[in-house]
Amino acid sequence: MAERRIRIEEITKIEGHANLTIEIESNEVKRVIFGVHEGSRYFEAFMKGRFYTYIHHLAGRICGICTVAHELASLLAVEKALGFEVPDEIHALRKLMLYSSHIQSHILHLYFLALPDYACAESAVELARKDSRSLELVKKAFAIKEAMNYMTSIIGGRAVHPCTLVPGGHSAKIDKEDIERYAKKMKEIYPLLLETAELFLSIEYPEFERESEYVALVDGIKIPLYEGNIGTTRVRFSPKEYMKHLREWTVDYSSAKHSLVDNRDYMVGALARLNLNPYLRDDAKEIAEKYSIRFPTHKVAWINVAQALENLHYAQEALEIVDSLRKGYSGVPSKPKTLDGEGIAALEAPRGLLIHHYRFSRGRCTYANIITPTAMNTENIERNLREYISQIVEMDDDFIKTEAEKIIRAYDPCISCSVHVTRVG
Amino acid sequence: MPVDIAFVEGTPTTRDEVIKLLRIRKDCKVLVALGACADTGGVPGLVNTISKRDAIKVYQGNPPEISLNPKPLSYYVNVDYILHGCPFSRKELLELITDIVIGKEFREKEYSVCVECTLRENGCLLEQGYLCMGPITRGGCKAMCPSNGAACIGCRGPFEDANFKGHIRSLQELGFTKEQIIEAYSVFSYEKLKEVISWLKEE
């Protein structure tokens, strides 16, 4: 038994259930355990044997917040495996959904999960009751979230578990008017995204920094979400080679896996994307300069800053795509070229890199492997906490707890995603 | 502290969660099962279609501790209301809360997705050769998927008087194999449709 043990039984304001244990001896941090205690969900096991048309529907159910990312990563992997030809308009439509769902997820995290820590409130509900200014903030957050969900549903039929995505195409006809409604809403809400960026760039975050590896999609010209190679600060590789670089293992105290890239612990998500892709568009760049924000940075809590900047960037990216889709889309989904094959897709979910990998025989799934961002981040979370707590070890338990939670929450961990696979006893 | 309405999403997969659920039941006046997982076991309930040995096989290395089989919440506790679907309908959620508050009886929709689909004047996807689950699936979604050109996948589960045999016969006449029909019936409602599925397997 350690001399000093700090335990958070249930970390609140994250997606799902996790706990934290810190063991300290003679003012030295001996162990930091970020434990995930949700039951295993065996998605990869019951995907086996299913016909390819069901796979993305099942994958989407891994998570209700980043459902668009899961469905898309899954579809892309299925389409690669079975040789679908997917027209450019379809990819453009999907990107629109991905952008609005990213912003939706970032807003949920920034205002409802992260902000209360910095506004001395237990929750967004308490925050809303504080004063009229805080109430306005919460209302704004809802307005943005609602707008983003509305935009996702224009293309996807609905925002949670969109129903229009099918292998090789899109089941619904998308009119010119639909695309215009999407663009109009994005323009309407853009000033609120600017206000959000101002707010989250002006917050004082823990100064803690530690150099680690970062992993995100890269293409050398943009901040890619939908396609690209996988990059770190040292190497670039095709998604097909993910197994050569990413090593996953299980630990005895958590149902989420841990992971290293080329033997280094790494971070995925908004900060990793901006650290590896210095291509923010003008508005985001300007506002970053105004607040002297520079990337790359190793300040962990700046994940929040990165998300707020990404919102602006993706809103503009989406509006650019809208211009290429002026005619709308109506077409019949293409057919698979083969019913046997293997496909790997890497895509950026709001919380970071997401990999879906399947094999099919006669149209039925024979192998499935899904690596989620939170599982990639767990090792990095623990190592960063260990380092940070060592720096503040002389402070009292409550202070350490609060600071540790700030760091954990910055990652926006999604436990439901992380335990879609395994629980180790 | 007792609460008026407890909304329970998902279904227990660990013993601790079962205990938590029992405690919630004790502490609330009205318990609502929110969404397909709470209603039928949902997509994670698909793991009940395979053996635990097969489920664990996909993990190399340390054999994982086994989770509980996902079951409908009603397997563990009395459920007062169910909001069906994956996702559940926001409109129905508001209806339910309003009804509880004003003391009106909330009624389940005891009719199929086809009723709402026809009202929206969509062409029938079954007739076009899609494996559509509309005829046996509970309405209330305003036929969301068929209205977007996609066959119903049955996320709201079956309604009370669904004519399974008629539906299965139509699907067979359209050329769908037994395997395909069993798969479609299993995706969202395996726990609810076990009997029909085993009947179909033996047929």
Interface residues (C-beta under 8 A of the other chain):
Chain A: H37 E38 G39 S40 R41 Y42 F43 E44 A45 F46 K48 G49 R50 F51 Y54 H57 L58 R61 G64 G157 R158 V160 H161 C163 T164 V166 S171 A172 K173 W249 T250 D252 S255 A368 V421 T422 R423 V424 G425
Chain B: P12 T13 T14 D16 E17 G42 V43 P44 L46 V47 T49 I50 D54 A55 I56 K57 V58 Y59 G61 N62 P63 P64 E65 I66 S67 L68 C86 P87 M144 C145 S147 N148 G149 A150 I153 C155 Q180 E183 V187
